Amino acid sequence: MQRIIEQKIINQTDQSLLINVLADAISLSKQVLKSALDKGCVWLKSGKKTNRVRRVKKPLKVGDEVFIYFNEKILSSIPREPELLLDKKDYSIWFKPAGVFAQGSKWGDHCALTRLVEKSLDRPTLLVHRLDRATSGIMMVAHTKHAAKDLSKIFADRKINKTYLAIVEGGFSNKTLTIDENIDGKNAISHATLLKTLDNKSLLKVNIETGRKHQIRKHLSHIGYPIIGDRLHGNAVKNHPEDLQLQAIQLEFNCPIDQQFIQIELDDKMKIRL
């Protein structure tokens, strides 16, 4: 049985060290606590600000509050390493494996792309768009606030072309199809093109004009072609034990930093196949 600790600690002694406060309050060894700090499940509220804290020797002040969200199952997870595709210094573009989160949660960030990139490049990372944990493929992260603002704007203004591959159940009955079913009351547009059909499965290329949550998964399920491995909107538990067969394979945009046209596409060997 997994132990989950969600505990609040109020420091009563000026200039106590964080690791000592945690060790005194929780029945965990200092080695385990150091690992927990590095993996991002410890938070410090000082004044009105609450931030993730990693320094074991962080000095605390009277009135500081420490929160630890300790889940052994989460902290024991080992992420697959992302692969660098393009480094523009102010931002970088990566292949995110399935199972890697876009960003961390209060329970940790060691399985999040933002943290993995931060450790790999030794730069701050800022999220500008997302892929679901179960979706693999191309993601970019910013390394400056200015780049994050400019990149977020091109996504918001739909000035970036995003292409996906999806393997769905059934023989897709159209060569091309536009799906414009609203999602959560907002307009959503996806364009699906049939690439191949085999063994009652179809490989589709999908371009999206909007970026609603789970847009491709919901759209394809809505028209009767759920994505293989989709545990939320498909028949994964019943029919298919595979991981989600959805992948972001291409980004095209004009770089807001130097105005150069950027086209990044996964190598064929990295793409999902039917």
TORTORDREN-803106 format. One line per 10 residues: number of its first residue (from 1); for each residue x, y, z of N, C-alpha, C. Coordinates in nm, 3 decimals. Layout:
N
NUM) X Y Z X Y Z X Y Z; ...
//
This chain:
274
1) 0.085 -0.120 0.000 0.000 0.000 0.000 0.088 0.124 0.000; 0.058 0.218 -0.088 0.138 0.339 -0.099 0.105 0.438 0.012; 0.208 0.501 0.065 0.189 0.601 0.168 0.185 0.739 0.103; 0.084 0.815 0.136 0.071 0.951 0.084 0.073 1.047 0.202; 0.165 1.142 0.198 0.172 1.244 0.303 0.141 1.378 0.241; 0.047 1.448 0.296 0.017 1.585 0.255 0.016 1.666 0.385; 0.130 1.723 0.418 0.146 1.782 0.552 0.194 1.926 0.546; 0.140 2.005 0.636 0.176 2.145 0.650 0.260 2.162 0.777; 0.374 2.229 0.765 0.463 2.249 0.879 0.486 2.399 0.895; 0.460 2.449 1.013 0.483 2.592 1.040 0.611 2.606 1.120
11) 0.707 2.678 1.066 0.834 2.695 1.135 0.821 2.790 1.253; 0.872 2.746 1.366 0.863 2.826 1.487 0.997 2.887 1.529; 1.103 2.844 1.462 1.237 2.887 1.505 1.309 2.961 1.394; 1.354 3.079 1.421 1.423 3.159 1.321 1.552 3.092 1.276; 1.576 3.091 1.144 1.697 3.038 1.081 1.714 2.886 1.093; 1.604 2.812 1.113 1.612 2.667 1.102 1.638 2.630 0.956; 1.703 2.515 0.934 1.724 2.468 0.798 1.606 2.380 0.756; 1.568 2.392 0.630 1.452 2.322 0.579 1.461 2.172 0.604; 1.575 2.110 0.574 1.588 1.965 0.586 1.568 1.921 0.730; 1.613 2.003 0.827 1.599 1.967 0.967 1.454 1.977 1.013
21) 1.385 2.080 0.964 1.243 2.097 0.999 1.161 1.979 0.947; 1.189 1.939 0.823 1.117 1.826 0.765 1.148 1.696 0.840; 1.275 1.674 0.868 1.315 1.550 0.935 1.254 1.540 1.074; 1.244 1.653 1.145 1.186 1.653 1.279 1.036 1.629 1.277; 0.971 1.671 1.169 0.824 1.666 1.164 0.770 1.538 1.100; 0.851 1.473 1.016 0.802 1.358 0.939 0.897 1.241 0.956; 0.841 1.124 0.968 0.923 1.004 0.990 0.982 0.952 0.860; 1.063 1.036 0.796 1.134 0.998 0.674 1.280 1.033 0.694; 1.369 0.952 0.637 1.512 0.979 0.650 1.550 1.104 0.573; 1.663 1.163 0.608 1.709 1.282 0.537 1.742 1.249 0.392
31) 1.789 1.127 0.366 1.819 1.089 0.228 1.693 1.087 0.144; 1.585 1.032 0.200 1.457 1.028 0.128 1.404 1.170 0.109; 1.419 1.254 0.210 1.370 1.391 0.201 1.450 1.472 0.099; 1.579 1.448 0.090 1.661 1.517 -0.011 1.613 1.481 -0.152; 1.583 1.354 -0.172 1.532 1.310 -0.301 1.396 1.375 -0.330; 1.311 1.382 -0.228 1.179 1.443 -0.244 1.191 1.591 -0.281; 1.286 1.660 -0.217 1.311 1.801 -0.251 1.353 1.815 -0.396; 1.447 1.732 -0.440 1.496 1.739 -0.578 1.385 1.709 -0.678; 1.291 1.621 -0.640 1.184 1.583 -0.731 1.063 1.676 -0.724; 1.070 1.778 -0.638 0.974 1.888 -0.649 0.843 1.874 -0.575
41) 0.840 1.798 -0.465 0.712 1.784 -0.393 0.708 1.865 -0.264; 0.809 1.951 -0.242 0.812 2.034 -0.121 0.794 2.181 -0.161; 0.705 2.250 -0.088 0.671 2.388 -0.119 0.689 2.475 0.005; 0.730 2.599 -0.017 0.753 2.693 0.092 0.665 2.817 0.073; 0.587 2.848 0.176 0.509 2.972 0.177 0.579 3.070 0.271; 0.630 3.176 0.214 0.698 3.279 0.291 0.631 3.411 0.259; 0.562 3.468 0.357 0.481 3.587 0.330 0.361 3.546 0.247; 0.341 3.615 0.134 0.226 3.585 0.048 0.261 3.493 -0.068; 0.389 3.459 -0.082 0.433 3.378 -0.196 0.452 3.232 -0.156; 0.407 3.142 -0.245 0.429 2.999 -0.227 0.503 2.946 -0.349
51) 0.621 2.889 -0.327 0.704 2.840 -0.437 0.758 2.702 -0.404; 0.785 2.627 -0.511 0.854 2.499 -0.495 0.994 2.527 -0.441; 1.041 2.444 -0.350 1.175 2.466 -0.292 1.253 2.336 -0.300; 1.383 2.346 -0.335 1.467 2.227 -0.353 1.591 2.227 -0.262; 1.632 2.343 -0.213 1.756 2.352 -0.135 1.738 2.290 0.002; 1.817 2.188 0.031 1.805 2.121 0.161 1.847 2.213 0.275; 1.939 2.306 0.247 1.986 2.397 0.351 1.920 2.534 0.343; 1.803 2.539 0.282 1.728 2.664 0.277 1.696 2.711 0.418; 1.742 2.831 0.456 1.708 2.882 0.590 1.563 2.928 0.595; 1.496 2.899 0.705 1.357 2.938 0.722 1.346 3.050 0.825
61) 1.241 3.128 0.813 1.214 3.236 0.907 1.091 3.201 0.989; 1.078 3.266 1.103 0.959 3.246 1.184 0.835 3.282 1.103; 0.737 3.192 1.101 0.615 3.216 1.026 0.612 3.151 0.890; 0.729 3.102 0.843 0.729 3.030 0.715 0.649 2.901 0.728; 0.582 2.865 0.619 0.506 2.740 0.617 0.563 2.649 0.509; 0.584 2.524 0.544 0.637 2.425 0.452 0.530 2.320 0.426; 0.510 2.287 0.298 0.412 2.186 0.259 0.485 2.074 0.187; 0.461 1.950 0.225 0.520 1.837 0.154 0.407 1.746 0.106; 0.411 1.716 -0.023 0.313 1.627 -0.086 0.388 1.502 -0.131; 0.393 1.405 -0.043 0.481 1.290 -0.061 0.399 1.167 -0.100
71) 0.420 1.120 -0.221 0.353 0.999 -0.271 0.461 0.908 -0.327; 0.483 0.797 -0.261 0.593 0.707 -0.300 0.581 0.659 -0.443; 0.457 0.631 -0.486 0.438 0.581 -0.622 0.478 0.685 -0.725; 0.438 0.810 -0.703 0.474 0.918 -0.796 0.624 0.942 -0.797; 0.683 0.950 -0.678 0.825 0.984 -0.668 0.916 0.872 -0.717; 0.866 0.749 -0.721 0.948 0.638 -0.771 0.940 0.622 -0.922; 0.854 0.699 -0.988 0.841 0.691 -1.133 0.969 0.737 -1.201; 1.008 0.667 -1.306 1.129 0.702 -1.382 1.086 0.744 -1.521; 1.104 0.873 -1.558 1.058 0.920 -1.689 1.153 0.880 -1.801; 1.099 0.868 -1.921 1.183 0.855 -2.040 1.240 0.992 -2.073
81) 1.362 0.996 -2.120 1.429 1.123 -2.147 1.381 1.184 -2.278; 1.351 1.314 -2.279 1.315 1.382 -2.404 1.438 1.399 -2.493; 1.414 1.426 -2.620 1.524 1.443 -2.716 1.521 1.583 -2.775; 1.634 1.652 -2.770 1.644 1.788 -2.822 1.640 1.786 -2.975; 1.549 1.864 -3.034 1.536 1.873 -3.179 1.591 2.003 -3.235; 1.578 2.112 -3.158 1.626 2.243 -3.204 1.649 2.331 -3.082; 1.766 2.398 -3.080 1.798 2.489 -2.970 1.817 2.630 -3.026; 1.723 2.719 -2.991 1.731 2.859 -3.034 1.773 2.950 -2.919; 1.829 2.893 -2.813 1.878 2.965 -2.695 1.764 3.027 -2.613; 1.683 3.114 -2.675 1.569 3.172 -2.602 1.455 3.071 -2.586
91) 1.454 2.970 -2.672 1.358 2.860 -2.660 1.418 2.737 -2.727; 1.361 2.623 -2.697 1.408 2.499 -2.757 1.289 2.410 -2.790; 1.311 2.316 -2.882 1.205 2.227 -2.927 1.250 2.083 -2.904; 1.158 2.003 -2.850 1.193 1.870 -2.801 1.095 1.764 -2.850; 1.141 1.639 -2.850 1.052 1.525 -2.861 1.015 1.482 -2.720; 0.886 1.491 -2.687 0.837 1.449 -2.556 0.785 1.305 -2.566; 0.844 1.213 -2.494 0.793 1.076 -2.498 0.656 1.065 -2.429; 0.579 0.966 -2.466 0.455 0.937 -2.395 0.489 0.905 -2.249; 0.404 0.950 -2.159 0.427 0.928 -2.017 0.493 1.043 -1.947; 0.550 1.138 -2.023 0.611 1.258 -1.965 0.507 1.368 -1.961
101) 0.493 1.432 -1.846 0.399 1.543 -1.832 0.455 1.669 -1.899; 0.367 1.760 -1.937 0.413 1.890 -1.988 0.477 1.971 -1.876; 0.414 1.973 -1.760 0.468 2.044 -1.644 0.433 1.967 -1.517; 0.495 2.006 -1.406 0.476 1.934 -1.282 0.347 1.972 -1.211; 0.323 1.903 -1.099 0.210 1.932 -1.011 0.265 1.950 -0.870; 0.177 1.968 -0.773 0.224 1.984 -0.636 0.293 1.857 -0.586; 0.265 1.743 -0.650 0.322 1.615 -0.608 0.461 1.590 -0.667; 0.511 1.682 -0.750 0.645 1.666 -0.805 0.654 1.708 -0.950; 0.777 1.723 -0.999 0.796 1.764 -1.138 0.909 1.688 -1.206; 0.959 1.582 -1.145 1.073 1.510 -1.203 1.035 1.433 -1.328
111) 0.904 1.413 -1.352 0.857 1.348 -1.475 0.795 1.448 -1.571; 0.828 1.575 -1.556 0.772 1.681 -1.639 0.877 1.731 -1.738; 0.832 1.762 -1.860 0.925 1.810 -1.962 0.997 1.936 -1.917; 0.925 2.029 -1.856 0.988 2.155 -1.814 1.107 2.130 -1.722; 1.093 2.040 -1.627 1.202 2.010 -1.534 1.314 1.932 -1.602; 1.280 1.836 -1.685 1.381 1.757 -1.754 1.466 1.845 -1.846; 1.401 1.941 -1.913 1.475 2.034 -2.000 1.560 2.129 -1.916; 1.504 2.177 -1.807 1.579 2.266 -1.717 1.709 2.202 -1.670; 1.701 2.074 -1.633 1.820 2.004 -1.586 1.916 1.974 -1.701; 1.862 1.946 -1.820 1.946 1.913 -1.934 2.025 2.032 -1.985
121) 1.959 2.148 -1.995 2.023 2.267 -2.052 2.073 2.366 -1.947; 2.036 2.344 -1.821 2.072 2.436 -1.714 2.022 2.578 -1.744; 1.894 2.583 -1.784 1.828 2.711 -1.810 1.689 2.707 -1.748; 1.634 2.823 -1.715 1.493 2.825 -1.671 1.403 2.782 -1.786; 1.291 2.721 -1.755 1.197 2.677 -1.859 1.058 2.730 -1.829; 0.991 2.775 -1.934 0.855 2.828 -1.922 0.767 2.760 -2.026; 0.652 2.714 -1.983 0.561 2.641 -2.072 0.487 2.738 -2.163; 0.479 2.705 -2.293 0.404 2.790 -2.387 0.289 2.715 -2.453; 0.291 2.582 -2.449 0.178 2.502 -2.497 0.188 2.366 -2.433; 0.090 2.281 -2.454 0.084 2.152 -2.385 0.060 2.036 -2.481
131) 0.106 1.921 -2.439 0.061 1.793 -2.493 0.016 1.710 -2.374; -0.089 1.631 -2.393 -0.132 1.540 -2.288 -0.017 1.448 -2.248; -0.020 1.404 -2.124 0.081 1.310 -2.075 0.091 1.188 -2.166; -0.022 1.137 -2.213 -0.023 1.015 -2.293 0.017 1.037 -2.438; 0.023 1.164 -2.481 0.057 1.197 -2.620 0.207 1.220 -2.633; 0.268 1.158 -2.732 0.409 1.183 -2.759 0.423 1.287 -2.870; 0.545 1.339 -2.886 0.568 1.427 -3.000 0.638 1.556 -2.967; 0.624 1.651 -3.060 0.701 1.775 -3.057 0.641 1.878 -2.962; 0.726 1.929 -2.873 0.687 2.039 -2.784 0.800 2.140 -2.778; 0.762 2.266 -2.759 0.863 2.368 -2.737 0.849 2.426 -2.597
141) 0.961 2.471 -2.543 0.961 2.540 -2.415 1.044 2.666 -2.429; 1.004 2.770 -2.358 1.076 2.898 -2.360 1.177 2.902 -2.246; 1.281 2.983 -2.265 1.384 2.998 -2.162 1.394 3.141 -2.110; 1.315 3.231 -2.165 1.306 3.368 -2.114 1.160 3.409 -2.112; 1.128 3.505 -2.027 0.989 3.553 -2.019 0.946 3.618 -2.151; 1.040 3.688 -2.216 1.008 3.754 -2.342 0.972 3.650 -2.449; 1.053 3.543 -2.458 1.026 3.439 -2.556 0.894 3.367 -2.524; 0.868 3.345 -2.396 0.743 3.279 -2.357 0.622 3.361 -2.400; 0.631 3.492 -2.383 0.520 3.580 -2.422 0.499 3.577 -2.574; 0.609 3.587 -2.651 0.597 3.589 -2.797 0.549 3.454 -2.853
151) 0.600 3.345 -2.797 0.559 3.213 -2.845 0.415 3.181 -2.808; 0.376 3.220 -2.687 0.237 3.198 -2.646 0.141 3.274 -2.737; 0.185 3.391 -2.784 0.099 3.472 -2.870 0.077 3.406 -3.005; 0.181 3.344 -3.063 0.161 3.282 -3.194 0.069 3.160 -3.183; 0.071 3.094 -3.069 -0.025 2.985 -3.048 -0.165 3.042 -3.032; -0.179 3.147 -2.952 -0.311 3.207 -2.929 -0.369 3.266 -3.057; -0.281 3.323 -3.141 -0.326 3.386 -3.266 -0.336 3.286 -3.382; -0.312 3.158 -3.354 -0.320 3.052 -3.455 -0.224 3.076 -3.572; -0.105 3.123 -3.539 -0.004 3.147 -3.640 0.101 3.036 -3.641; 0.060 2.919 -3.598 0.149 2.804 -3.598 0.070 2.683 -3.648
161) 0.129 2.609 -3.741 0.064 2.490 -3.795 0.109 2.368 -3.717; 0.012 2.289 -3.670 0.041 2.170 -3.590 -0.015 2.047 -3.661; 0.070 1.947 -3.679 0.029 1.825 -3.747 0.050 1.706 -3.655; -0.048 1.615 -3.655 -0.046 1.498 -3.569 -0.066 1.372 -3.653; -0.023 1.259 -3.598 -0.062 1.128 -3.646 -0.150 1.062 -3.541; -0.252 0.990 -3.587 -0.339 0.917 -3.496 -0.375 0.784 -3.560; -0.372 0.678 -3.481 -0.418 0.547 -3.525 -0.553 0.522 -3.459; -0.656 0.503 -3.539 -0.792 0.492 -3.487 -0.852 0.355 -3.515; -0.956 0.323 -3.444 -1.030 0.200 -3.468 -1.111 0.211 -3.597; -1.115 0.103 -3.673 -1.201 0.098 -3.790 -1.136 0.147 -3.918
171) -1.202 0.117 -4.029 -1.158 0.165 -4.159 -1.217 0.303 -4.184; -1.135 0.405 -4.184 -1.181 0.543 -4.200 -1.250 0.558 -4.336; -1.371 0.609 -4.334 -1.454 0.605 -4.455 -1.433 0.724 -4.548; -1.354 0.822 -4.508 -1.329 0.941 -4.590 -1.181 0.955 -4.621; -1.151 1.008 -4.739 -1.012 1.041 -4.768 -0.969 1.160 -4.685; -1.055 1.261 -4.682 -1.032 1.377 -4.596 -1.164 1.414 -4.530; -1.155 1.471 -4.410 -1.275 1.508 -4.337 -1.243 1.623 -4.242; -1.329 1.724 -4.242 -1.318 1.834 -4.146 -1.422 1.815 -4.036; -1.376 1.821 -3.912 -1.464 1.805 -3.796 -1.470 1.939 -3.724; -1.591 1.994 -3.709 -1.604 2.125 -3.647 -1.700 2.124 -3.529
181) -1.709 2.011 -3.462 -1.795 2.000 -3.345 -1.737 2.085 -3.230; -1.821 2.168 -3.167 -1.776 2.249 -3.055 -1.729 2.162 -2.939; -1.632 2.213 -2.865 -1.582 2.145 -2.745 -1.596 2.239 -2.627; -1.668 2.195 -2.526 -1.693 2.275 -2.406 -1.751 2.412 -2.443; -1.839 2.411 -2.543 -1.905 2.534 -2.583 -1.822 2.628 -2.667; -1.702 2.585 -2.708 -1.613 2.670 -2.788 -1.589 2.604 -2.924; -1.568 2.687 -3.026 -1.546 2.632 -3.159 -1.416 2.554 -3.164; -1.415 2.446 -3.237 -1.297 2.361 -3.251 -1.299 2.300 -3.391; -1.185 2.309 -3.459 -1.177 2.261 -3.597 -1.057 2.170 -3.615; -1.084 2.049 -3.664 -0.978 1.952 -3.694 -0.997 1.901 -3.837
191) -0.884 1.878 -3.906 -0.887 1.824 -4.042 -0.814 1.690 -4.042; -0.885 1.583 -4.081 -0.826 1.448 -4.080 -0.810 1.397 -4.223; -0.693 1.340 -4.251 -0.663 1.283 -4.382 -0.621 1.138 -4.364; -0.682 1.047 -4.440 -0.648 0.905 -4.431 -0.514 0.878 -4.501; -0.423 0.811 -4.429 -0.295 0.772 -4.487 -0.289 0.624 -4.519; -0.350 0.541 -4.431 -0.338 0.396 -4.450 -0.444 0.325 -4.365; -0.495 0.215 -4.416 -0.586 0.129 -4.340 -0.532 -0.012 -4.339; -0.533 -0.077 -4.221 -0.480 -0.212 -4.209 -0.542 -0.279 -4.087; -0.594 -0.402 -4.106 -0.648 -0.481 -3.994 -0.751 -0.404 -3.911; -0.843 -0.340 -3.980 -0.951 -0.265 -3.915 -0.900 -0.152 -3.826
201) -0.785 -0.096 -3.865 -0.732 0.024 -3.802 -0.693 0.121 -3.913; -0.694 0.251 -3.881 -0.658 0.351 -3.982 -0.556 0.450 -3.924; -0.458 0.483 -4.008 -0.359 0.585 -3.973 -0.402 0.716 -4.036; -0.420 0.817 -3.953 -0.466 0.948 -4.000 -0.362 1.055 -3.975; -0.356 1.152 -4.065 -0.284 1.276 -4.040 -0.388 1.379 -4.000; -0.363 1.449 -3.891 -0.462 1.545 -3.840 -0.396 1.681 -3.821; -0.459 1.783 -3.879 -0.419 1.922 -3.856 -0.529 1.991 -3.778; -0.491 2.073 -3.684 -0.591 2.142 -3.602 -0.575 2.293 -3.615; -0.689 2.360 -3.624 -0.689 2.506 -3.629 -0.704 2.567 -3.491; -0.760 2.491 -3.398 -0.779 2.537 -3.261 -0.709 2.440 -3.167
211) -0.700 2.476 -3.041 -0.626 2.393 -2.947 -0.704 2.364 -2.821; -0.825 2.312 -2.836 -0.907 2.278 -2.719 -0.853 2.152 -2.650; -0.882 2.140 -2.522 -0.834 2.026 -2.444 -0.888 1.896 -2.502; -0.796 1.802 -2.529 -0.831 1.671 -2.585 -0.908 1.684 -2.717; -0.879 1.789 -2.794 -0.957 1.816 -2.914 -0.959 1.700 -3.013; -0.842 1.651 -3.050 -0.836 1.543 -3.149 -0.902 1.417 -3.095; -0.876 1.385 -2.970 -0.933 1.266 -2.909 -1.086 1.273 -2.907; -1.139 1.389 -2.869 -1.284 1.405 -2.863 -1.346 1.406 -3.002; -1.284 1.477 -3.096 -1.339 1.485 -3.231 -1.346 1.347 -3.298; -1.237 1.272 -3.291 -1.235 1.142 -3.359 -1.328 1.043 -3.291
221) -1.338 1.049 -3.160 -1.432 0.962 -3.089 -1.576 0.999 -3.125; -1.602 1.129 -3.139 -1.738 1.177 -3.169 -1.789 1.124 -3.304; -1.698 1.110 -3.402 -1.742 1.062 -3.534 -1.730 0.910 -3.548; -1.701 0.842 -3.436 -1.701 0.696 -3.438 -1.568 0.630 -3.466; -1.457 0.706 -3.456 -1.324 0.650 -3.479 -1.232 0.685 -3.362; -1.255 0.625 -3.245 -1.172 0.656 -3.128 -1.027 0.616 -3.151; -0.937 0.691 -3.092 -0.795 0.662 -3.105 -0.760 0.538 -3.024; -0.680 0.451 -3.084 -0.632 0.331 -3.015 -0.557 0.374 -2.887; -0.590 0.308 -2.777 -0.521 0.337 -2.651 -0.577 0.453 -2.573; -0.688 0.511 -2.619 -0.747 0.626 -2.550 -0.832 0.577 -2.433
231) -0.784 0.600 -2.312 -0.853 0.552 -2.192 -0.961 0.648 -2.143; -0.968 0.766 -2.202 -1.071 0.863 -2.163 -1.187 0.868 -2.261; -1.156 0.865 -2.390 -1.259 0.886 -2.492 -1.273 0.769 -2.588; -1.202 0.660 -2.560 -1.208 0.545 -2.650 -1.240 0.416 -2.579; -1.188 0.305 -2.633 -1.217 0.172 -2.581 -1.090 0.101 -2.535; -0.995 0.178 -2.480 -0.864 0.121 -2.449 -0.872 0.006 -2.350; -0.945 0.024 -2.242 -0.951 -0.079 -2.140 -1.016 -0.205 -2.193; -1.118 -0.186 -2.276 -1.195 -0.300 -2.327 -1.123 -0.371 -2.441; -1.072 -0.296 -2.536 -1.023 -0.358 -2.660 -0.873 -0.345 -2.684; -0.811 -0.241 -2.632 -0.673 -0.212 -2.672 -0.588 -0.175 -2.551
241) -0.488 -0.256 -2.518 -0.401 -0.226 -2.405 -0.287 -0.130 -2.440; -0.275 -0.091 -2.567 -0.162 -0.008 -2.610 -0.166 0.131 -2.547; -0.051 0.199 -2.551 -0.047 0.340 -2.515 -0.127 0.420 -2.618; -0.162 0.541 -2.583 -0.238 0.627 -2.673 -0.163 0.646 -2.805; -0.227 0.614 -2.915 -0.164 0.622 -3.047 -0.192 0.758 -3.111; -0.142 0.861 -3.045 -0.154 1.000 -3.093 -0.020 1.066 -3.075; 0.025 1.136 -3.179 0.159 1.193 -3.176 0.165 1.323 -3.253; 0.226 1.425 -3.192 0.250 1.552 -3.260 0.379 1.539 -3.341; 0.368 1.546 -3.474 0.484 1.514 -3.558 0.545 1.635 -3.627; 0.476 1.750 -3.628 0.530 1.864 -3.702 0.479 1.997 -3.646
251) 0.570 2.096 -3.641 0.535 2.235 -3.612 0.593 2.323 -3.722; 0.514 2.420 -3.767 0.560 2.519 -3.866 0.519 2.658 -3.817; 0.616 2.750 -3.814 0.585 2.886 -3.768 0.700 2.979 -3.804; 0.670 3.107 -3.801 0.775 3.208 -3.816 0.829 3.241 -3.678; 0.959 3.226 -3.660 1.020 3.250 -3.530 0.999 3.395 -3.489; 0.940 3.422 -3.373 0.917 3.559 -3.329 1.045 3.630 -3.285; 1.155 3.556 -3.271 1.281 3.617 -3.228 1.359 3.670 -3.348; 1.381 3.586 -3.450 1.461 3.628 -3.566 1.383 3.627 -3.697; 1.251 3.598 -3.689 1.161 3.601 -3.806 1.190 3.494 -3.909; 1.276 3.398 -3.878 1.302 3.288 -3.971 1.187 3.187 -3.967
261) 1.162 3.123 -4.082 1.059 3.020 -4.089 1.116 2.892 -4.029; 1.043 2.833 -3.935 1.085 2.711 -3.868 0.989 2.598 -3.905; 1.045 2.489 -3.950 0.967 2.368 -3.974 1.039 2.251 -3.909; 0.974 2.193 -3.809 1.031 2.080 -3.737 0.940 1.959 -3.757; 0.996 1.850 -3.806 0.918 1.728 -3.823 0.997 1.609 -3.769; 0.928 1.518 -3.704 0.993 1.399 -3.653 1.047 1.312 -3.766; 1.161 1.248 -3.742 1.211 1.148 -3.836 1.111 1.033 -3.844; 1.109 0.966 -3.958 1.016 0.854 -3.976 1.034 0.746 -3.869; 1.157 0.726 -3.826 1.183 0.621 -3.726 1.123 0.654 -3.590; 1.091 0.782 -3.567 1.032 0.822 -3.439 0.880 0.824 -3.443
271) 0.822 0.815 -3.563 0.678 0.827 -3.576 0.606 0.695 -3.543; 0.484 0.708 -3.492 0.402 0.589 -3.469 0.366 0.529 -3.605; 0.349 0.397 -3.608 0.323 0.328 -3.734 0.206 0.233 -3.722; 0.140 0.215 -3.832 0.030 0.118 -3.841 0.085 -0.016 -3.887
//
